[in-house]
């Protein structure tokens, strides 16, 4: 299948060169095609890597956004948790204080009678409560406790004979 061209000189050496030249041409054409395919595969790999890089960059950005959101939410929850812990501590202290006030009031009421001769047997001029508030001070049956906390009023009940039972452990979450 070699295309031998007959030269007018007809020498055998020239025919051999022509066969070699033809082989070189075919090899060059084959090499060019192979190089073209190689460049095409390389270009395809580069495009695939660029697409993968873009996909990973988007994924990283989404993760960074999610991390920032979760960090912000964590800080918010941590702050709220600190506020709640402070409230628990405050309410526990207030509960302990109220238990002490109730206990002191019960001791005071146990030591003296509720009725006095001038009010007809009803304590404090006609009220059914053993305590009244005068000028911001709590008065248990005529015995002033010196309590000036206006928030304590709703916690005190008439004739309460038992302290409020609770502990700090009950209020923890």
Steps between C-alpha positions, in 0.01 A plus 500: 500500500778727481475763243818480315560757247720409224765744442659531161836407641350178627761434757423267779624740775252766406207255519611400846506865608155547364370201701668637812356842432155349465540317834618821663198684363262237634680500839485880512129497418439231763705693757308818424170320550626342822623840625164655407315226694738546794442877501126441480511257797719743694259786426208282611681410826571870563135591440388217731742619771377859462138384536593291806693792649201731451269241658734458799535879538119534509484218755767670712311829485179326610686335788654832608156660492353215702789518750446874543125452550556220753765704682262793523219276619736339755596843636133598523408181682801534728397856586141393565629213713707744707196722549289201605769382742512849652121496531514157667759631745290810570178301544677249724632781718156662507338166588746449784428852619124442483531174691694687768236776512217247525686306767567818702137610456372164621725517803370851573137402453541192718631720783204738506127482446335618179219692663529814706233640730440814290405338167239247605710189447581572135866576449604840364178690501266281299723313254518125496873502427756460779728750327463837338729735315568842654731743320672224302572290811343163564316475833429151625235523770635828633865386477689693233743285298665797331445349154487770234492281186172577315528173309460296817134598548357248248710221651354535844174325565260537791556252776777312319634255750760325286804647330520484124683178421743517212869461442749640252523158336133512407553812291795384293442396143 
